[in-house]
Amino acid sequence: MTQRYRRRRLAFVSALALVLPLAVTGHALADPTNNTPAKLTKAVTLNSVLRHLDALQSISNTHGDRAAGRPGFRASVDYVVGRLNAAGYAPTVQPFDFTYVEDNSVLDVLAPIFTSYRRDLDFTYTDFVPRAEGDVTGALQAVDLVLPPTPTPSSTSGCDAADFAGFVPGKIALIQRGTCNFTIKVANAQAAGAVAVVLFNEGQPGRTGLVIPIGDATGLTIPVVSATFDVGNQLAALPSPTVRVKVDVTTETRTAWNVLAESQYGDTNNVVMAGAHLDSVQNGPGINDNGSGTAALLETAIQMSKVRTNAKVRFAWWGAEESGLLGSDHYVGALTQAERDRIALYLNFDMVGSPNYFYGIYDGDDSSHTAPVAIPPGSAQIEDVFEKFYADRGLPSEDTEFSGRSDYGPFIAVNIPAGGLFTGAEGVKTAGQAARYGGTAGVAFDSCYHQPCDNRSNLNLTALDVNADAIATAVITFAFDTSTVNGVRAPGKSHGRPPRGVLS
């Protein structure tokens, strides 16, 4: 799952999909009678899902990661296409160009105790123009900080040249967000002789996470990184710390791909879509994020390959989600309005096996009143299917924010109903959740989120097994009847609501 939509620079190429000619290996085990939730969930086994994850781990071991724009992602595409071919599908591969960003920036404390902070979680580079690069090690000096922060933003840290009256040239400046523009702060720091700058958030509610400073920084020649409030607060508390600041960023245009496969049967005017992003972050295998969703969806597709569905089922594995939902955004953007109208609903599966999991369902009816986006009609009925699945098994579940932070975002933006599952990322499990699901309170749902340790061992197999069944249940349910979502009646059905829109 993407942490934030950090960059949405996307250059579209032809929407024409092309088929990769790959060798077919393995044997499809699908049965045409896998046409009920009970039969399909029996066919979608944990061991089969894990075999796909073993393959993705092997790809990462060979190539270093599975990030879009890198060889491991292309190998992941080839693997999914090969398995779909073997199951009898005719998969297509949709290319798109995107701005590839390779970030090798560093923020480390070298003394008194070594600490290596995490890119894009603890710190990030800035979007200053120009963005100066460099690799600097030096003593850190705080500049007019307000700690603890005041209830409302008030820090003038670095805003005036006078703030640097006691600053020692050759040191790295630690500066707090506050009442003036970031570009003013870094210009003052450079003028005072700083060799690098660590900017950090101010600390009030809503001002604690990562921010990406922007602006005209003409004349800037020293590296600057931006950090969370927690990181800045930690650095400020260290006695005479020595810090390394490195800004090293490469950007260029590269190609990524979406993989798409459709059921042999079903109404082409009533399409059920289900998707998962195929890419990992850079320098990580991405087995929970999002090998878990990829593998469970792939096995569901394999086991449904011979089923005579009523709706056309279109499976999708997206590229460059971690770069800002670029693959799904490209796909939806390339559809005509008539093609969008034919899509009854979209199901999204991103991180479904987190080690310290909870069973989260996208809150399609916004009963938690947390959605920062408009929710298309019909999404609540998708949520109902997942809620019933867990309830029927006697398992707890709960709402997770309908935020648009994963690949359903582009679909809901054009009013296509959506839903899906999520077992948690960098958020911390509460005591109440630990009582319901087990696991450890006060610890992240996935402590390896966006890290090299998101490997084959970074899974809760119980959660993965249950959610693979939940995925299969939802897909097969809507493959036979979408009437609760869009009013399109399955053959032999007499119930349903009025259509959401005109299907063409």
C-alpha positions in Angstrom: 0.0 0.0 0.0 1.3 3.4 -0.8 2.2 5.5 2.2 1.1 8.8 0.6 0.4 9.8 -2.9 3.9 11.2 -2.9 4.2 11.9 -6.6 1.6 11.6 -9.3 3.8 12.4 -12.3 2.5 10.2 -15.0 3.0 10.3 -18.8 0.4 8.1 -20.5 1.3 6.0 -23.5 -1.0 4.0 -25.7 -3.8 2.2 -23.8 -3.5 -0.7 -26.2 -2.9 -3.9 -24.2 -0.6 -6.5 -25.6 -0.1 -10.1 -24.8 3.2 -11.4 -23.5 4.3 -14.6 -25.2 5.4 -16.7 -22.3 5.9 -20.4 -21.8 3.0 -22.1 -20.1 4.1 -24.1 -17.1 2.2 -26.0 -14.4 -1.3 -27.4 -14.6 -4.6 -25.5 -13.9 -6.6 -27.3 -11.2 -9.8 -25.4 -11.7 -13.1 -27.2 -11.7 -16.2 -25.9 -13.5 -18.2 -26.7 -10.4 -16.2 -24.2 -8.2 -19.3 -22.1 -8.5 -20.3 -21.5 -4.9 -18.5 -19.8 -2.0 -18.2 -23.2 -0.3 -16.7 -25.0 -3.3 -14.4 -22.1 -4.3 -13.1 -21.5 -0.8 -12.3 -25.2 -0.5 -10.3 -25.0 -3.8 -8.4 -21.8 -2.9 -6.0 -23.4 -0.3 -3.5 -21.7 1.8 -0.7 -23.9 0.4 -1.5 -22.8 -3.1 -1.4 -19.1 -2.1 1.9 -19.7 -0.3 3.4 -21.3 -3.4 2.7 -18.0 -5.3 4.3 -16.1 -2.4 7.3 -18.4 -2.5 7.7 -17.5 -6.2 7.5 -13.8 -5.5 10.1 -14.1 -2.7 12.4 -16.0 -5.1 12.0 -13.2 -7.7 12.9 -10.6 -5.0 15.9 -12.7 -3.9 17.1 -12.8 -7.5 16.5 -9.1 -8.3 16.6 -7.3 -4.9 13.0 -6.2 -4.9 9.8 -6.2 -7.1 9.5 -2.4 -7.5 7.9 -0.9 -10.6 10.6 0.2 -13.1 13.0 -2.6 -11.9 13.7 -6.1 -13.2 12.0 -7.8 -10.3 8.7 -6.2 -11.2 8.9 -7.4 -14.8 9.7 -10.9 -13.5 6.6 -10.6 -11.2 4.5 -9.7 -14.3 5.9 -12.7 -16.2 5.0 -15.0 -13.3 1.4 -13.8 -13.0 0.9 -14.0 -16.8 2.4 -17.5 -16.9 0.1 -18.8 -14.2 -2.9 -17.2 -15.9 -1.9 -18.8 -19.2 -1.6 -22.1 -17.6 -5.1 -21.8 -16.1 -6.6 -21.1 -19.5 -6.9 -17.3 -19.5 -5.7 -15.0 -22.2 -4.1 -12.4 -20.1 -3.2 -9.0 -21.5 -0.4 -6.7 -20.3 -1.1 -2.9 -20.5 2.0 -0.8 -20.5 2.3 2.8 -19.3 5.2 5.2 -18.8 5.8 6.8 -15.4 8.4 8.9 -13.7 10.6 6.5 -12.0 12.1 7.8 -8.8 15.0 6.1 -7.1 15.7 7.5 -3.7 19.0 6.5 -2.0 18.8 9.3 0.6 20.0 8.7 4.2 19.3 10.1 7.6 21.5 8.3 10.2 22.6 9.1 13.7 26.2 7.9 14.0 26.8 8.9 17.7 26.1 8.7 20.6 24.0 5.7 19.5 23.7 4.5 15.9 20.2 4.9 14.5 19.2 4.5 10.8 15.9 6.3 10.0 13.5 4.9 7.3 13.0 6.6 4.0 9.4 7.7 3.3 8.4 6.7 6.8 10.7 8.7 9.1 12.1 11.1 6.6 12.1 12.1 3.0 13.8 14.4 0.5 12.2 17.7 -0.4 10.7 19.0 -3.5 12.6 22.2 -3.5 13.6 23.6 -6.9 16.4 23.2 -7.2 16.9 20.2 -5.0 20.6 20.1 -3.8 22.2 16.7 -3.4 25.1 15.7 -1.3 26.4 13.4 1.5 27.4 15.2 4.7 28.4 14.0 8.1 28.7 16.4 11.0 27.6 17.5 14.4 23.9 18.5 14.7 22.9 21.8 16.2 19.3 22.7 17.1 18.1 26.1 16.0 15.5 27.9 18.2 13.2 24.9 18.8 10.0 25.0 20.7 9.8 21.7 22.6 7.4 20.6 23.7 5.4 22.4 21.0 2.8 25.0 21.9 -0.9 24.1 21.4 -1.0 26.1 18.2 1.7 26.6 15.6 4.1 29.3 16.8 7.7 28.1 16.2 9.9 30.7 14.4 12.8 28.2 14.3 15.1 29.4 11.5 12.8 32.2 10.3 15.3 35.0 11.2 19.0 35.3 10.7 19.2 36.1 14.4 18.1 32.6 15.2 21.6 31.5 14.0 23.6 33.9 16.1 25.2 31.1 18.0 25.4 28.6 15.2 28.7 27.0 14.5 29.6 26.9 10.8 30.2 23.4 9.5 27.4 21.9 11.6 24.1 20.4 10.4 21.1 22.5 11.4 18.0 21.0 13.1 15.1 23.2 12.3 11.4 22.9 13.3 8.4 23.7 11.1 6.6 26.8 12.1 5.4 30.2 11.0 7.5 30.9 7.9 8.2 29.2 4.6 10.6 26.3 4.6 12.7 28.0 1.9 13.4 30.9 4.2 14.6 28.5 6.9 17.0 26.7 4.7 18.3 29.9 3.1 19.1 31.3 6.5 20.8 28.1 7.6 23.0 28.0 4.5 23.9 31.7 5.0 24.9 30.8 8.6 27.3 28.1 7.4 25.2 25.0 7.8 26.4 22.1 5.7 23.0 20.4 5.7 19.6 20.8 7.2 17.1 18.4 8.9 13.6 20.0 8.9 11.0 18.3 11.1 7.3 18.8 11.7 6.2 21.1 14.5 4.3 18.6 16.7 0.7 19.7 17.1 -2.1 17.4 16.2 -2.1 17.2 12.4 1.5 18.4 12.3 3.4 15.3 13.3 3.9 13.2 10.2 6.0 13.6 7.1 5.6 16.8 5.1 7.3 17.3 1.7 8.6 20.9 1.6 8.2 22.6 -1.8 9.2 26.0 -3.1 11.7 28.0 -5.0 15.1 27.4 -3.3 17.3 29.2 -5.9 20.9 29.3 -4.6 20.5 26.2 -2.4 23.6 24.1 -2.4 23.3 22.0 0.7 21.3 18.8 1.2 18.0 19.1 3.1 15.7 16.3 4.4 12.3 16.5 6.0 11.5 14.4 9.1 8.5 13.6 11.3 8.1 15.3 14.6 9.1 12.2 16.5 12.4 12.0 14.6 13.1 15.7 15.2 12.2 15.4 18.9 14.5 12.4 19.3 17.4 14.2 17.6 16.9 17.3 19.8 17.1 15.1 22.9 20.4 13.5 22.0 23.6 14.9 23.6 25.9 16.3 20.9 24.8 13.9 18.2 26.8 13.2 15.0 24.5 12.8 12.0 24.8 11.8 8.4 22.5 13.5 5.8 22.5 12.2 2.3 20.3 13.3 -0.6 20.7 11.1 -3.6 17.6 11.0 -6.0 17.4 9.7 -9.6 14.4 10.4 -11.8 13.7 9.1 -15.3 10.9 7.8 -17.4 10.4 4.1 -17.3 7.7 1.6 -18.2 5.5 -0.5 -15.9 2.6 -2.8 -16.7 -0.9 -3.8 -15.5 -1.9 -7.4 -15.9 -5.5 -8.1 -16.8 -7.5 -11.3 -17.3 -11.2 -11.9 -18.0 -13.5 -14.9 -17.3 -14.5 -16.9 -20.3 -18.2 -16.5 -19.5 -20.4 -13.7 -18.3 -22.2 -10.6 -19.4 -19.8 -8.1 -21.0 -22.2 -5.3 -20.1 -21.9 -6.2 -16.4 -18.3 -6.5 -15.3 -17.1 -7.4 -11.8 -13.5 -6.3 -11.3 -11.1 -7.5 -8.6 -7.6 -6.2 -8.2 -4.4 -6.1 -6.2 -1.2 -4.2 -6.7 1.7 -6.3 -7.9 4.7 -4.0 -7.2 6.7 -3.8 -4.0 8.5 -0.8 -2.6 12.2 -0.4 -3.6 14.7 -2.6 -1.6 12.0 -4.9 -0.3 10.3 -8.1 -1.4 6.8 -6.8 -0.6 5.4 -10.1 0.5 2.6 -8.8 2.7 2.5 -5.5 0.8 1.3 -6.7 -1.6 2.3 -10.2 -2.4 -0.5 -11.3 0.0 -3.3 -9.7 -2.1 -1.6 -10.6 -5.4 -1.3 -14.3 -4.5 -4.8 -14.7 -3.0 -6.4 -13.1 -6.0 -4.3 -15.1 -8.4 -5.3 -18.4 -6.8 -8.9 -17.3 -6.9 -8.7 -16.5 -10.6 -7.0 -19.9 -11.3 -9.7 -21.8 -9.4 -12.5 -19.8 -11.2 -11.1 -20.2 -14.7 -13.8 -22.8 -15.8 -16.7 -21.4 -13.9 -19.7 -20.2 -16.0 -20.3 -16.9 -14.3 -23.2 -14.6 -15.0 -21.2 -11.4 -14.9 -17.9 -11.0 -16.7 -15.2 -11.1 -14.1 -12.0 -9.1 -14.8 -9.0 -9.7 -12.6 -6.3 -7.0 -12.4 -2.8 -6.8 -11.0 -1.6 -3.2 -10.9 1.8 -1.7 -11.5 3.3 1.3 -9.7 0.8 1.5 -6.9 3.7 2.4 -4.6 4.5 5.3 -6.8 1.0 6.8 -6.4 -1.6 4.4 -7.7 -0.3 5.0 -11.2 -1.3 1.7 -12.8 -4.9 1.7 -11.7 -5.1 5.5 -12.4 -3.8 4.8 -16.0 -6.3 2.0 -16.5 -9.3 3.9 -15.3 -8.2 7.1 -17.2 -7.9 5.1 -20.5 -11.5 3.8 -20.2 -14.3 5.4 -22.2 -17.4 6.4 -20.2 -19.3 3.5 -21.8 -16.6 1.1 -20.5 -16.7 2.6 -17.1 -20.5 2.3 -17.0 -20.2 -1.5 -17.7 -18.1 -2.0 -14.5 -20.6 -3.0 -11.8 -18.1 -2.8 -8.9 -14.4 -3.0 -8.0 -12.9 -5.2 -5.2 -9.5 -4.3 -3.9 -7.1 -6.5 -1.9 -4.0 -4.8 -0.5 -2.2 -6.3 2.6 -4.4 -9.1 3.7 -1.9 -11.1 5.9 -0.4 -8.6 8.3 1.5 -10.3 11.1 -0.2 -8.4 13.9 -3.5 -8.3 11.9 -7.0 -7.1 12.3 -9.8 -8.0 9.9 -10.6 -4.6 8.3 -13.3 -4.0 5.8 -13.4 -0.8 3.7 -16.2 1.2 5.4 -18.5 1.5 2.4 -21.4 3.0 4.3 -19.1 5.4 6.3 -20.6 4.3 9.5 -17.4 5.3 11.2 -17.7 8.8 9.7 -14.0 8.9 8.7 -14.1 8.9 4.9 -12.2 11.8 3.4 -13.6 11.0 0.0 -17.0 10.6 -1.6 -18.3 7.0 -1.5 -20.2 5.8 -4.6 -23.6 4.2 -4.0 -23.4 0.4 -3.9 -20.2 0.4 -1.8 -22.2 -0.3 1.4 -23.6 -3.4 -0.2 -20.1 -4.7 -1.0 -19.2 -4.1 2.7 -22.2 -6.2 3.6 -20.8 -9.2 1.8 -17.6 -9.1 3.7 -19.3 -8.5 7.0 -21.5 -11.5 6.4 -18.5 -13.7 5.6 -16.7 -13.0 8.9 -20.0 -13.2 10.9 -20.8 -16.6 9.3 -17.4 -17.9 10.5 -17.9 -16.5 14.0 -14.9 -14.1 13.4 -14.6 -10.4 14.5 -14.2 -7.7 11.9 -14.3 -3.9 11.8 -14.5 -0.9 9.6 -11.3 0.4 8.1 -11.3 3.9 6.6 -12.6 4.3 3.1 -9.7 6.6 2.3 -8.9 6.0 -1.3 -5.3 5.2 -0.4 -5.1 2.1 -2.5 -6.0 1.1 -6.1 -9.8 1.5 -5.5 -9.1 5.3 -5.4 -9.3 5.9 -9.2 -12.5 3.7 -9.4 -14.4 5.6 -6.8 -13.2 8.9 -8.3 -15.4 8.0 -11.3 -18.3 6.8 -9.2 -17.7 3.0 -9.5 -18.7 1.2 -6.2 -15.8 -0.4 -4.4 -14.9 -2.4 -1.4 -12.1 -4.6 0.0 -10.0 -5.8 2.8 -7.0 -4.6 4.8 -5.2 -6.1 7.8 -3.1 -3.1 8.8 0.1 -1.4 8.0 2.1 1.1 10.1 -0.8 1.8 12.4 -0.6 0.5 16.0 -2.9 -2.2 17.4 -5.1 -1.1 20.3 -5.7 -3.1 23.4 -9.3 -3.6 22.3 -8.1 -5.0 18.9 -5.6 -7.3 20.7 -8.5 -8.7 22.8 -10.6 -9.4 19.7 -8.0 -10.7 17.3 -5.0 -11.7 19.5 -1.6 -10.3 18.8 0.2 -7.5 20.6 -1.2 -4.2 21.6 1.0 -1.1 21.2 2.8 -2.7 18.2 2.3 -1.9 14.5 0.0 -4.2 12.5 3.0 -4.7 10.2 6.3 -3.7 11.7 8.0 -4.5 8.4 5.7 -2.2 6.4 7.8 -0.9 3.4 10.9 -2.5 4.8 13.3 -5.1 3.6 12.0 -7.5 6.3 8.6 -7.7 4.5 9.6 -11.2 3.4 8.0 -14.6 3.3 8.1 -14.8 7.2 6.2 -11.5 7.6 2.8 -13.0 7.4 0.1 -14.2 9.8 -1.0 -17.4 8.1 -4.3 -17.6 9.9 -5.3 -14.1 8.6 -4.0 -14.9 5.1 -6.0 -18.2 5.0 -9.2 -16.5 6.2 -8.8 -13.6 3.9 -8.1 -15.8 0.8 -11.4 -17.4 1.5 -13.0 -13.9 2.0 -11.6 -12.8 -1.4 -12.9 -16.0 -3.1 -16.3 -15.6 -1.5 -16.8 -12.0 -2.5 -15.6 -12.5 -6.1 -17.8 -15.6 -6.7 -20.8 -14.0 -5.0 -20.8 -10.9 -7.3 -19.8 -13.0 -10.3 -23.2 -14.6 -10.1 -25.3 -11.6 -8.8 -24.5 -7.9 -8.7 -28.2 -6.9 -8.1 -27.6 -5.5 -4.6 -25.0 -3.1 -6.0 -26.2 -2.0 -9.4 -29.7 -3.6 -9.8 -28.6 -5.9 -12.6 -30.5 -9.1 -12.0 -28.9 -12.5 -12.5 -30.7 -15.0 -14.6 -33.7 -16.4 -12.7 -33.6 -13.6 -10.1 -36.5 -11.4 -9.5 -35.2 -9.1 -6.8 -32.9 -6.1 -6.9 -32.7 -2.4 -6.7 -33.1 0.1 -9.6 -29.9 0.3 -11.8 -27.2 2.7 -10.7 -26.8 4.0 -14.2 -27.4 3.1 -17.8 -25.3 0.1 -18.9 -24.1 0.3 -22.5 
